[in-house]
Amino acid sequence: MHGCFVPTSTPLNFGVKVRIAMVYAGAKVVAIGRVVSVRAEGMGIVFTKVEERYQAILERWIAESPVN
């Protein structure tokens, strides 16, 4: 719940601040974050700010995940 991996062929540089929007099962989560790892296949982002309304959705997604 503290971040995500974004697969991309053009990852951003380490330390870059980002605003990320994720949509799943008809719900949307928006977070502010920072790139903390960069690989050829994508980048890891740690969330630095998630509004409470989005945090609840994120927690629901994690709870419903078959891999939690």
CHARMM internal coordinates of N, CA and C (Angstrom, degrees):
IC EDIT
DIST 1 N 1 CA 1.4525
DIST 1 CA 1 C 1.5229
ANGL 1 N 1 CA 1 C 112.17
DIST 1 C 2 N 1.3115
ANGL 1 CA 1 C 2 N 115.97
DIHE 1 N 1 CA 1 C 2 N 0.45
DIST 2 N 2 CA 1.4553
ANGL 1 C 2 N 2 CA 118.99
DIHE 1 CA 1 C 2 N 2 CA -176.05
DIST 2 CA 2 C 1.5150
ANGL 2 N 2 CA 2 C 112.71
DIHE 1 C 2 N 2 CA 2 C -104.50
DIST 2 C 3 N 1.3300
ANGL 2 CA 2 C 3 N 116.73
DIHE 2 N 2 CA 2 C 3 N 2.82
DIST 3 N 3 CA 1.4509
ANGL 2 C 3 N 3 CA 118.85
DIHE 2 CA 2 C 3 N 3 CA -179.85
DIST 3 CA 3 C 1.5145
ANGL 3 N 3 CA 3 C 111.23
DIHE 2 C 3 N 3 CA 3 C 174.84
DIST 3 C 4 N 1.3315
ANGL 3 CA 3 C 4 N 115.16
DIHE 3 N 3 CA 3 C 4 N -171.85
DIST 4 N 4 CA 1.4588
ANGL 3 C 4 N 4 CA 120.07
DIHE 3 CA 3 C 4 N 4 CA -179.30
DIST 4 CA 4 C 1.5224
ANGL 4 N 4 CA 4 C 109.89
DIHE 3 C 4 N 4 CA 4 C -158.40
DIST 4 C 5 N 1.3138
ANGL 4 CA 4 C 5 N 115.17
DIHE 4 N 4 CA 4 C 5 N 167.42
DIST 5 N 5 CA 1.4547
ANGL 4 C 5 N 5 CA 121.66
DIHE 4 CA 4 C 5 N 5 CA 173.77
DIST 5 CA 5 C 1.5231
ANGL 5 N 5 CA 5 C 107.40
DIHE 4 C 5 N 5 CA 5 C -109.10
DIST 5 C 6 N 1.3153
ANGL 5 CA 5 C 6 N 116.45
DIHE 5 N 5 CA 5 C 6 N 133.06
DIST 6 N 6 CA 1.4563
ANGL 5 C 6 N 6 CA 121.78
DIHE 5 CA 5 C 6 N 6 CA -179.51
DIST 6 CA 6 C 1.5258
ANGL 6 N 6 CA 6 C 108.57
DIHE 5 C 6 N 6 CA 6 C -114.06
DIST 6 C 7 N 1.3311
ANGL 6 CA 6 C 7 N 117.26
DIHE 6 N 6 CA 6 C 7 N 109.07
DIST 7 N 7 CA 1.4645
ANGL 6 C 7 N 7 CA 118.50
DIHE 6 CA 6 C 7 N 7 CA 177.10
DIST 7 CA 7 C 1.5312
ANGL 7 N 7 CA 7 C 110.19
DIHE 6 C 7 N 7 CA 7 C -71.33
DIST 7 C 8 N 1.3204
ANGL 7 CA 7 C 8 N 115.96
DIHE 7 N 7 CA 7 C 8 N 129.09
DIST 8 N 8 CA 1.4515
ANGL 7 C 8 N 8 CA 121.05
DIHE 7 CA 7 C 8 N 8 CA 179.24
DIST 8 CA 8 C 1.5252
ANGL 8 N 8 CA 8 C 109.22
DIHE 7 C 8 N 8 CA 8 C -161.60
DIST 8 C 9 N 1.3037
ANGL 8 CA 8 C 9 N 116.02
DIHE 8 N 8 CA 8 C 9 N 148.34
DIST 9 N 9 CA 1.4632
ANGL 8 C 9 N 9 CA 119.77
DIHE 8 CA 8 C 9 N 9 CA 178.03
DIST 9 CA 9 C 1.5311
ANGL 9 N 9 CA 9 C 111.67
DIHE 8 C 9 N 9 CA 9 C -81.99
DIST 9 C 10 N 1.3406
ANGL 9 CA 9 C 10 N 117.03
DIHE 9 N 9 CA 9 C 10 N -11.25
DIST 10 N 10 CA 1.4614
ANGL 9 C 10 N 10 CA 121.22
DIHE 9 CA 9 C 10 N 10 CA 179.23
DIST 10 CA 10 C 1.5328
ANGL 10 N 10 CA 10 C 109.81
DIHE 9 C 10 N 10 CA 10 C -131.00
DIST 10 C 11 N 1.3308
ANGL 10 CA 10 C 11 N 117.60
DIHE 10 N 10 CA 10 C 11 N 73.89
DIST 11 N 11 CA 1.4698
ANGL 10 C 11 N 11 CA 119.52
DIHE 10 CA 10 C 11 N 11 CA -179.54
DIST 11 CA 11 C 1.5275
ANGL 11 N 11 CA 11 C 111.19
DIHE 10 C 11 N 11 CA 11 C -66.38
DIST 11 C 12 N 1.3259
ANGL 11 CA 11 C 12 N 114.58
DIHE 11 N 11 CA 11 C 12 N 152.40
DIST 12 N 12 CA 1.4623
ANGL 11 C 12 N 12 CA 120.73
DIHE 11 CA 11 C 12 N 12 CA 175.96
DIST 12 CA 12 C 1.5221
ANGL 12 N 12 CA 12 C 109.24
DIHE 11 C 12 N 12 CA 12 C -76.37
DIST 12 C 13 N 1.3072
ANGL 12 CA 12 C 13 N 116.87
DIHE 12 N 12 CA 12 C 13 N 167.38
DIST 13 N 13 CA 1.4578
ANGL 12 C 13 N 13 CA 121.82
DIHE 12 CA 12 C 13 N 13 CA -179.62
DIST 13 CA 13 C 1.5320
ANGL 13 N 13 CA 13 C 111.97
DIHE 12 C 13 N 13 CA 13 C -73.38
DIST 13 C 14 N 1.3188
ANGL 13 CA 13 C 14 N 115.78
DIHE 13 N 13 CA 13 C 14 N 152.75
DIST 14 N 14 CA 1.4548
ANGL 13 C 14 N 14 CA 122.64
DIHE 13 CA 13 C 14 N 14 CA 176.16
DIST 14 CA 14 C 1.5309
ANGL 14 N 14 CA 14 C 109.46
DIHE 13 C 14 N 14 CA 14 C -54.71
DIST 14 C 15 N 1.3306
ANGL 14 CA 14 C 15 N 116.10
DIHE 14 N 14 CA 14 C 15 N 134.47
DIST 15 N 15 CA 1.4576
ANGL 14 C 15 N 15 CA 121.35
DIHE 14 CA 14 C 15 N 15 CA 176.91
DIST 15 CA 15 C 1.5074
ANGL 15 N 15 CA 15 C 115.97
DIHE 14 C 15 N 15 CA 15 C 89.99
DIST 15 C 16 N 1.3228
ANGL 15 CA 15 C 16 N 118.36
DIHE 15 N 15 CA 15 C 16 N -11.49
DIST 16 N 16 CA 1.4645
ANGL 15 C 16 N 16 CA 121.59
DIHE 15 CA 15 C 16 N 16 CA -178.95
DIST 16 CA 16 C 1.5325
ANGL 16 N 16 CA 16 C 109.52
DIHE 15 C 16 N 16 CA 16 C -65.30
DIST 16 C 17 N 1.3315
ANGL 16 CA 16 C 17 N 116.15
DIHE 16 N 16 CA 16 C 17 N 134.95
DIST 17 N 17 CA 1.4638
ANGL 16 C 17 N 17 CA 121.49
DIHE 16 CA 16 C 17 N 17 CA 176.19
DIST 17 CA 17 C 1.5260
ANGL 17 N 17 CA 17 C 108.23
DIHE 16 C 17 N 17 CA 17 C -81.80
DIST 17 C 18 N 1.3438
ANGL 17 CA 17 C 18 N 115.86
DIHE 17 N 17 CA 17 C 18 N 140.13
DIST 18 N 18 CA 1.4624
ANGL 17 C 18 N 18 CA 120.40
DIHE 17 CA 17 C 18 N 18 CA -177.94
DIST 18 CA 18 C 1.5293
ANGL 18 N 18 CA 18 C 110.77
DIHE 17 C 18 N 18 CA 18 C -136.08
DIST 18 C 19 N 1.3071
ANGL 18 CA 18 C 19 N 114.74
DIHE 18 N 18 CA 18 C 19 N 157.13
DIST 19 N 19 CA 1.4637
ANGL 18 C 19 N 19 CA 122.97
DIHE 18 CA 18 C 19 N 19 CA 168.13
DIST 19 CA 19 C 1.5130
ANGL 19 N 19 CA 19 C 104.22
DIHE 18 C 19 N 19 CA 19 C -114.81
DIST 19 C 20 N 1.3207
ANGL 19 CA 19 C 20 N 116.69
DIHE 19 N 19 CA 19 C 20 N 122.49
DIST 20 N 20 CA 1.4572
ANGL 19 C 20 N 20 CA 120.25
DIHE 19 CA 19 C 20 N 20 CA -175.84
DIST 20 CA 20 C 1.5233
ANGL 20 N 20 CA 20 C 109.35
DIHE 19 C 20 N 20 CA 20 C -120.69
DIST 20 C 21 N 1.3270
ANGL 20 CA 20 C 21 N 115.25
DIHE 20 N 20 CA 20 C 21 N 138.89
DIST 21 N 21 CA 1.4619
ANGL 20 C 21 N 21 CA 121.62
DIHE 20 CA 20 C 21 N 21 CA 175.17
DIST 21 CA 21 C 1.5277
ANGL 21 N 21 CA 21 C 107.35
DIHE 20 C 21 N 21 CA 21 C -120.13
DIST 21 C 22 N 1.3242
ANGL 21 CA 21 C 22 N 116.24
DIHE 21 N 21 CA 21 C 22 N 130.24
DIST 22 N 22 CA 1.4651
ANGL 21 C 22 N 22 CA 122.32
DIHE 21 CA 21 C 22 N 22 CA -179.93
DIST 22 CA 22 C 1.5216
ANGL 22 N 22 CA 22 C 108.50
DIHE 21 C 22 N 22 CA 22 C -122.73
DIST 22 C 23 N 1.3193
ANGL 22 CA 22 C 23 N 116.17
DIHE 22 N 22 CA 22 C 23 N 136.00
DIST 23 N 23 CA 1.4651
ANGL 22 C 23 N 23 CA 121.55
DIHE 22 CA 22 C 23 N 23 CA 178.77
DIST 23 CA 23 C 1.5158
ANGL 23 N 23 CA 23 C 108.54
DIHE 22 C 23 N 23 CA 23 C -123.02
DIST 23 C 24 N 1.3234
ANGL 23 CA 23 C 24 N 115.76
DIHE 23 N 23 CA 23 C 24 N 130.71
DIST 24 N 24 CA 1.4588
ANGL 23 C 24 N 24 CA 121.47
DIHE 23 CA 23 C 24 N 24 CA 179.08
DIST 24 CA 24 C 1.5219
ANGL 24 N 24 CA 24 C 108.30
DIHE 23 C 24 N 24 CA 24 C -153.38
DIST 24 C 25 N 1.3000
ANGL 24 CA 24 C 25 N 116.83
DIHE 24 N 24 CA 24 C 25 N 135.02
DIST 25 N 25 CA 1.4721
ANGL 24 C 25 N 25 CA 123.28
DIHE 24 CA 24 C 25 N 25 CA 176.98
DIST 25 CA 25 C 1.5273
ANGL 25 N 25 CA 25 C 112.20
DIHE 24 C 25 N 25 CA 25 C 50.38
DIST 25 C 26 N 1.3275
ANGL 25 CA 25 C 26 N 116.34
DIHE 25 N 25 CA 25 C 26 N 39.84
DIST 26 N 26 CA 1.4543
ANGL 25 C 26 N 26 CA 120.84
DIHE 25 CA 25 C 26 N 26 CA 175.46
DIST 26 CA 26 C 1.5145
ANGL 26 N 26 CA 26 C 115.17
DIHE 25 C 26 N 26 CA 26 C 79.47
DIST 26 C 27 N 1.3382
ANGL 26 CA 26 C 27 N 118.23
DIHE 26 N 26 CA 26 C 27 N 2.72
DIST 27 N 27 CA 1.4644
ANGL 26 C 27 N 27 CA 121.48
DIHE 26 CA 26 C 27 N 27 CA 178.84
DIST 27 CA 27 C 1.5291
ANGL 27 N 27 CA 27 C 109.10
DIHE 26 C 27 N 27 CA 27 C -115.29
DIST 27 C 28 N 1.3218
ANGL 27 CA 27 C 28 N 115.57
DIHE 27 N 27 CA 27 C 28 N 155.16
DIST 28 N 28 CA 1.4578
ANGL 27 C 28 N 28 CA 121.04
DIHE 27 CA 27 C 28 N 28 CA -177.43
DIST 28 CA 28 C 1.5240
ANGL 28 N 28 CA 28 C 110.08
DIHE 27 C 28 N 28 CA 28 C -125.50
DIST 28 C 29 N 1.3257
ANGL 28 CA 28 C 29 N 115.83
DIHE 28 N 28 CA 28 C 29 N 139.80
DIST 29 N 29 CA 1.4662
ANGL 28 C 29 N 29 CA 122.70
DIHE 28 CA 28 C 29 N 29 CA 174.42
DIST 29 CA 29 C 1.5156
ANGL 29 N 29 CA 29 C 107.94
DIHE 28 C 29 N 29 CA 29 C -124.53
DIST 29 C 30 N 1.3150
ANGL 29 CA 29 C 30 N 116.24
DIHE 29 N 29 CA 29 C 30 N 132.62
DIST 30 N 30 CA 1.4516
ANGL 29 C 30 N 30 CA 122.10
DIHE 29 CA 29 C 30 N 30 CA 176.65
DIST 30 CA 30 C 1.5250
ANGL 30 N 30 CA 30 C 107.32
DIHE 29 C 30 N 30 CA 30 C -119.06
DIST 30 C 31 N 1.3342
ANGL 30 CA 30 C 31 N 116.48
DIHE 30 N 30 CA 30 C 31 N 134.89
DIST 31 N 31 CA 1.4640
ANGL 30 C 31 N 31 CA 120.87
DIHE 30 CA 30 C 31 N 31 CA -179.34
DIST 31 CA 31 C 1.5212
ANGL 31 N 31 CA 31 C 109.80
DIHE 30 C 31 N 31 CA 31 C -142.91
DIST 31 C 32 N 1.3129
ANGL 31 CA 31 C 32 N 114.83
DIHE 31 N 31 CA 31 C 32 N 156.13
DIST 32 N 32 CA 1.4571
ANGL 31 C 32 N 32 CA 122.23
DIHE 31 CA 31 C 32 N 32 CA 171.29
DIST 32 CA 32 C 1.5237
ANGL 32 N 32 CA 32 C 105.63
DIHE 31 C 32 N 32 CA 32 C -101.69
DIST 32 C 33 N 1.3177
ANGL 32 CA 32 C 33 N 116.84
DIHE 32 N 32 CA 32 C 33 N 139.79
DIST 33 N 33 CA 1.4508
ANGL 32 C 33 N 33 CA 119.01
DIHE 32 CA 32 C 33 N 33 CA -178.30
DIST 33 CA 33 C 1.5065
ANGL 33 N 33 CA 33 C 112.73
DIHE 32 C 33 N 33 CA 33 C -153.83
DIST 33 C 34 N 1.3402
ANGL 33 CA 33 C 34 N 114.00
DIHE 33 N 33 CA 33 C 34 N -170.97
DIST 34 N 34 CA 1.4503
ANGL 33 C 34 N 34 CA 121.34
DIHE 33 CA 33 C 34 N 34 CA -178.88
DIST 34 CA 34 C 1.5227
ANGL 34 N 34 CA 34 C 108.13
DIHE 33 C 34 N 34 CA 34 C -143.46
DIST 34 C 35 N 1.3184
ANGL 34 CA 34 C 35 N 116.46
DIHE 34 N 34 CA 34 C 35 N 140.59
DIST 35 N 35 CA 1.4620
ANGL 34 C 35 N 35 CA 121.60
DIHE 34 CA 34 C 35 N 35 CA 178.17
DIST 35 CA 35 C 1.5341
ANGL 35 N 35 CA 35 C 108.15
DIHE 34 C 35 N 35 CA 35 C -71.86
DIST 35 C 36 N 1.3408
ANGL 35 CA 35 C 36 N 116.26
DIHE 35 N 35 CA 35 C 36 N 123.07
DIST 36 N 36 CA 1.4629
ANGL 35 C 36 N 36 CA 120.62
DIHE 35 CA 35 C 36 N 36 CA -177.74
DIST 36 CA 36 C 1.5249
ANGL 36 N 36 CA 36 C 113.16
DIHE 35 C 36 N 36 CA 36 C -116.48
DIST 36 C 37 N 1.3268
ANGL 36 CA 36 C 37 N 117.20
DIHE 36 N 36 CA 36 C 37 N -11.74
DIST 37 N 37 CA 1.4617
ANGL 36 C 37 N 37 CA 119.92
DIHE 36 CA 36 C 37 N 37 CA 173.76
DIST 37 CA 37 C 1.5215
ANGL 37 N 37 CA 37 C 108.69
DIHE 36 C 37 N 37 CA 37 C -151.02
DIST 37 C 38 N 1.3234
ANGL 37 CA 37 C 38 N 114.14
DIHE 37 N 37 CA 37 C 38 N 145.34
DIST 38 N 38 CA 1.4589
ANGL 37 C 38 N 38 CA 120.28
DIHE 37 CA 37 C 38 N 38 CA -178.64
DIST 38 CA 38 C 1.5186
ANGL 38 N 38 CA 38 C 108.00
DIHE 37 C 38 N 38 CA 38 C -131.93
DIST 38 C 39 N 1.3211
ANGL 38 CA 38 C 39 N 115.57
DIHE 38 N 38 CA 38 C 39 N 128.21
DIST 39 N 39 CA 1.4666
ANGL 38 C 39 N 39 CA 122.32
DIHE 38 CA 38 C 39 N 39 CA 175.50
DIST 39 CA 39 C 1.5130
ANGL 39 N 39 CA 39 C 108.14
DIHE 38 C 39 N 39 CA 39 C -132.33
DIST 39 C 40 N 1.3124
ANGL 39 CA 39 C 40 N 116.34
DIHE 39 N 39 CA 39 C 40 N 168.10
DIST 40 N 40 CA 1.4606
ANGL 39 C 40 N 40 CA 120.62
DIHE 39 CA 39 C 40 N 40 CA 179.70
DIST 40 CA 40 C 1.5267
ANGL 40 N 40 CA 40 C 111.63
DIHE 39 C 40 N 40 CA 40 C -59.04
DIST 40 C 41 N 1.3309
ANGL 40 CA 40 C 41 N 116.52
DIHE 40 N 40 CA 40 C 41 N -32.43
DIST 41 N 41 CA 1.4702
ANGL 40 C 41 N 41 CA 120.28
DIHE 40 CA 40 C 41 N 41 CA -176.57
DIST 41 CA 41 C 1.5266
ANGL 41 N 41 CA 41 C 114.26
DIHE 40 C 41 N 41 CA 41 C -92.28
DIST 41 C 42 N 1.3403
ANGL 41 CA 41 C 42 N 118.60
DIHE 41 N 41 CA 41 C 42 N -0.53
DIST 42 N 42 CA 1.4578
ANGL 41 C 42 N 42 CA 119.35
DIHE 41 CA 41 C 42 N 42 CA 178.13
DIST 42 CA 42 C 1.5116
ANGL 42 N 42 CA 42 C 113.14
DIHE 41 C 42 N 42 CA 42 C 157.87
DIST 42 C 43 N 1.3477
ANGL 42 CA 42 C 43 N 115.54
DIHE 42 N 42 CA 42 C 43 N -159.78
DIST 43 N 43 CA 1.4628
ANGL 42 C 43 N 43 CA 120.57
DIHE 42 CA 42 C 43 N 43 CA -176.11
DIST 43 CA 43 C 1.5220
ANGL 43 N 43 CA 43 C 110.98
DIHE 42 C 43 N 43 CA 43 C -143.08
DIST 43 C 44 N 1.3119
ANGL 43 CA 43 C 44 N 114.75
DIHE 43 N 43 CA 43 C 44 N 147.34
DIST 44 N 44 CA 1.4583
ANGL 43 C 44 N 44 CA 121.64
DIHE 43 CA 43 C 44 N 44 CA 174.69
DIST 44 CA 44 C 1.5137
ANGL 44 N 44 CA 44 C 109.10
DIHE 43 C 44 N 44 CA 44 C -94.82
DIST 44 C 45 N 1.3110
ANGL 44 CA 44 C 45 N 116.72
DIHE 44 N 44 CA 44 C 45 N 135.02
DIST 45 N 45 CA 1.4595
ANGL 44 C 45 N 45 CA 122.25
DIHE 44 CA 44 C 45 N 45 CA -178.88
DIST 45 CA 45 C 1.5225
ANGL 45 N 45 CA 45 C 108.46
DIHE 44 C 45 N 45 CA 45 C -122.59
DIST 45 C 46 N 1.3323
ANGL 45 CA 45 C 46 N 116.21
DIHE 45 N 45 CA 45 C 46 N 130.24
DIST 46 N 46 CA 1.4561
ANGL 45 C 46 N 46 CA 120.96
DIHE 45 CA 45 C 46 N 46 CA 173.07
DIST 46 CA 46 C 1.5280
ANGL 46 N 46 CA 46 C 106.86
DIHE 45 C 46 N 46 CA 46 C -99.63
DIST 46 C 47 N 1.3322
ANGL 46 CA 46 C 47 N 116.19
DIHE 46 N 46 CA 46 C 47 N 134.63
DIST 47 N 47 CA 1.4592
ANGL 46 C 47 N 47 CA 120.37
DIHE 46 CA 46 C 47 N 47 CA 178.59
DIST 47 CA 47 C 1.5290
ANGL 47 N 47 CA 47 C 108.99
DIHE 46 C 47 N 47 CA 47 C -77.86
DIST 47 C 48 N 1.3237
ANGL 47 CA 47 C 48 N 116.75
DIHE 47 N 47 CA 47 C 48 N 131.22
DIST 48 N 48 CA 1.4561
ANGL 47 C 48 N 48 CA 121.24
DIHE 47 CA 47 C 48 N 48 CA 176.89
DIST 48 CA 48 C 1.5231
ANGL 48 N 48 CA 48 C 111.51
DIHE 47 C 48 N 48 CA 48 C -107.17
DIST 48 C 49 N 1.3412
ANGL 48 CA 48 C 49 N 116.37
DIHE 48 N 48 CA 48 C 49 N -19.31
DIST 49 N 49 CA 1.4642
ANGL 48 C 49 N 49 CA 120.73
DIHE 48 CA 48 C 49 N 49 CA 176.96
DIST 49 CA 49 C 1.5184
ANGL 49 N 49 CA 49 C 109.26
DIHE 48 C 49 N 49 CA 49 C -153.48
DIST 49 C 50 N 1.3381
ANGL 49 CA 49 C 50 N 114.91
DIHE 49 N 49 CA 49 C 50 N 123.98
DIST 50 N 50 CA 1.4616
ANGL 49 C 50 N 50 CA 121.93
DIHE 49 CA 49 C 50 N 50 CA 175.11
DIST 50 CA 50 C 1.5263
ANGL 50 N 50 CA 50 C 106.56
DIHE 49 C 50 N 50 CA 50 C -132.67
DIST 50 C 51 N 1.3293
ANGL 50 CA 50 C 51 N 116.85
DIHE 50 N 50 CA 50 C 51 N 119.03
DIST 51 N 51 CA 1.4614
ANGL 50 C 51 N 51 CA 119.81
DIHE 50 CA 50 C 51 N 51 CA 178.87
DIST 51 CA 51 C 1.5247
ANGL 51 N 51 CA 51 C 110.10
DIHE 50 C 51 N 51 CA 51 C -61.39
DIST 51 C 52 N 1.3067
ANGL 51 CA 51 C 52 N 116.33
DIHE 51 N 51 CA 51 C 52 N 150.35
DIST 52 N 52 CA 1.4681
ANGL 51 C 52 N 52 CA 122.23
DIHE 51 CA 51 C 52 N 52 CA -176.09
DIST 52 CA 52 C 1.5257
ANGL 52 N 52 CA 52 C 112.55
DIHE 51 C 52 N 52 CA 52 C -54.62
DIST 52 C 53 N 1.3239
ANGL 52 CA 52 C 53 N 117.17
DIHE 52 N 52 CA 52 C 53 N -40.71
DIST 53 N 53 CA 1.4710
ANGL 52 C 53 N 53 CA 119.83
DIHE 52 CA 52 C 53 N 53 CA -179.20
DIST 53 CA 53 C 1.5308
ANGL 53 N 53 CA 53 C 110.98
DIHE 52 C 53 N 53 CA 53 C -63.25
DIST 53 C 54 N 1.3271
ANGL 53 CA 53 C 54 N 117.07
DIHE 53 N 53 CA 53 C 54 N -35.58
DIST 54 N 54 CA 1.4609
ANGL 53 C 54 N 54 CA 120.66
DIHE 53 CA 53 C 54 N 54 CA 178.48
DIST 54 CA 54 C 1.5270
ANGL 54 N 54 CA 54 C 111.45
DIHE 53 C 54 N 54 CA 54 C -79.20
DIST 54 C 55 N 1.3266
ANGL 54 CA 54 C 55 N 116.94
DIHE 54 N 54 CA 54 C 55 N -31.83
DIST 55 N 55 CA 1.4594
ANGL 54 C 55 N 55 CA 121.02
DIHE 54 CA 54 C 55 N 55 CA 178.42
DIST 55 CA 55 C 1.5226
ANGL 55 N 55 CA 55 C 110.55
DIHE 54 C 55 N 55 CA 55 C -59.40
DIST 55 C 56 N 1.3299
ANGL 55 CA 55 C 56 N 117.49
DIHE 55 N 55 CA 55 C 56 N -40.68
DIST 56 N 56 CA 1.4660
ANGL 55 C 56 N 56 CA 121.67
DIHE 55 CA 55 C 56 N 56 CA 179.67
DIST 56 CA 56 C 1.5331
ANGL 56 N 56 CA 56 C 110.82
DIHE 55 C 56 N 56 CA 56 C -62.70
DIST 56 C 57 N 1.3180
ANGL 56 CA 56 C 57 N 116.79
DIHE 56 N 56 CA 56 C 57 N -40.68
DIST 57 N 57 CA 1.4667
ANGL 56 C 57 N 57 CA 120.75
DIHE 56 CA 56 C 57 N 57 CA 178.52
DIST 57 CA 57 C 1.5211
ANGL 57 N 57 CA 57 C 109.90
DIHE 56 C 57 N 57 CA 57 C -66.50
DIST 57 C 58 N 1.3277
ANGL 57 CA 57 C 58 N 116.64
DIHE 57 N 57 CA 57 C 58 N -44.39
DIST 58 N 58 CA 1.4624
ANGL 57 C 58 N 58 CA 121.50
DIHE 57 CA 57 C 58 N 58 CA 178.85
DIST 58 CA 58 C 1.5297
ANGL 58 N 58 CA 58 C 110.87
DIHE 57 C 58 N 58 CA 58 C -59.31
DIST 58 C 59 N 1.3187
ANGL 58 CA 58 C 59 N 117.20
DIHE 58 N 58 CA 58 C 59 N -43.65
DIST 59 N 59 CA 1.4619
ANGL 58 C 59 N 59 CA 121.32
DIHE 58 CA 58 C 59 N 59 CA 178.12
DIST 59 CA 59 C 1.5319
ANGL 59 N 59 CA 59 C 111.29
DIHE 58 C 59 N 59 CA 59 C -62.64
DIST 59 C 60 N 1.3214
ANGL 59 CA 59 C 60 N 116.95
DIHE 59 N 59 CA 59 C 60 N -38.27
DIST 60 N 60 CA 1.4645
ANGL 59 C 60 N 60 CA 120.42
DIHE 59 CA 59 C 60 N 60 CA 178.06
DIST 60 CA 60 C 1.5265
ANGL 60 N 60 CA 60 C 110.34
DIHE 59 C 60 N 60 CA 60 C -65.59
DIST 60 C 61 N 1.3243
ANGL 60 CA 60 C 61 N 117.10
DIHE 60 N 60 CA 60 C 61 N -43.78
DIST 61 N 61 CA 1.4692
ANGL 60 C 61 N 61 CA 120.08
DIHE 60 CA 60 C 61 N 61 CA 178.17
DIST 61 CA 61 C 1.5249
ANGL 61 N 61 CA 61 C 110.91
DIHE 60 C 61 N 61 CA 61 C -58.10
DIST 61 C 62 N 1.3224
ANGL 61 CA 61 C 62 N 116.50
DIHE 61 N 61 CA 61 C 62 N -44.91
DIST 62 N 62 CA 1.4721
ANGL 61 C 62 N 62 CA 120.45
DIHE 61 CA 61 C 62 N 62 CA -179.33
DIST 62 CA 62 C 1.5242
ANGL 62 N 62 CA 62 C 110.44
DIHE 61 C 62 N 62 CA 62 C -64.43
DIST 62 C 63 N 1.3189
ANGL 62 CA 62 C 63 N 116.99
DIHE 62 N 62 CA 62 C 63 N -43.41
DIST 63 N 63 CA 1.4696
ANGL 62 C 63 N 63 CA 120.84
DIHE 62 CA 62 C 63 N 63 CA -179.55
DIST 63 CA 63 C 1.5180
ANGL 63 N 63 CA 63 C 111.59
DIHE 62 C 63 N 63 CA 63 C -62.66
DIST 63 C 64 N 1.3194
ANGL 63 CA 63 C 64 N 117.48
DIHE 63 N 63 CA 63 C 64 N -34.24
DIST 64 N 64 CA 1.4671
ANGL 63 C 64 N 64 CA 121.71
DIHE 63 CA 63 C 64 N 64 CA -178.45
DIST 64 CA 64 C 1.5278
ANGL 64 N 64 CA 64 C 112.71
DIHE 63 C 64 N 64 CA 64 C -85.46
DIST 64 C 65 N 1.3159
ANGL 64 CA 64 C 65 N 116.98
DIHE 64 N 64 CA 64 C 65 N -9.57
DIST 65 N 65 CA 1.4620
ANGL 64 C 65 N 65 CA 121.24
DIHE 64 CA 64 C 65 N 65 CA -178.32
DIST 65 CA 65 C 1.5265
ANGL 65 N 65 CA 65 C 111.41
DIHE 64 C 65 N 65 CA 65 C -67.86
DIST 65 C 66 N 1.3164
ANGL 65 CA 65 C 66 N 117.47
DIHE 65 N 65 CA 65 C 66 N 135.36
DIST 66 N 66 CA 1.4636
ANGL 65 C 66 N 66 CA 119.60
DIHE 65 CA 65 C 66 N 66 CA 178.33
DIST 66 CA 66 C 1.5272
ANGL 66 N 66 CA 66 C 112.80
DIHE 65 C 66 N 66 CA 66 C -72.55
DIST 66 C 67 N 1.3365
ANGL 66 CA 66 C 67 N 117.31
DIHE 66 N 66 CA 66 C 67 N -8.75
DIST 67 N 67 CA 1.4613
ANGL 66 C 67 N 67 CA 121.35
DIHE 66 CA 66 C 67 N 67 CA -177.14
DIST 67 CA 67 C 1.5309
ANGL 67 N 67 CA 67 C 110.56
DIHE 66 C 67 N 67 CA 67 C -117.14
DIST 67 C 68 N 1.3208
ANGL 67 CA 67 C 68 N 118.99
DIHE 67 N 67 CA 67 C 68 N 45.52
DIST 68 N 68 CA 1.4787
ANGL 67 C 68 N 68 CA 118.58
DIHE 67 CA 67 C 68 N 68 CA -179.82
DIST 68 CA 68 C 1.4835
ANGL 68 N 68 CA 68 C 112.23
DIHE 67 C 68 N 68 CA 68 C -107.90
END
COOR INIT
IC SEED 1 N 1 CA 1 C
IC BUILD
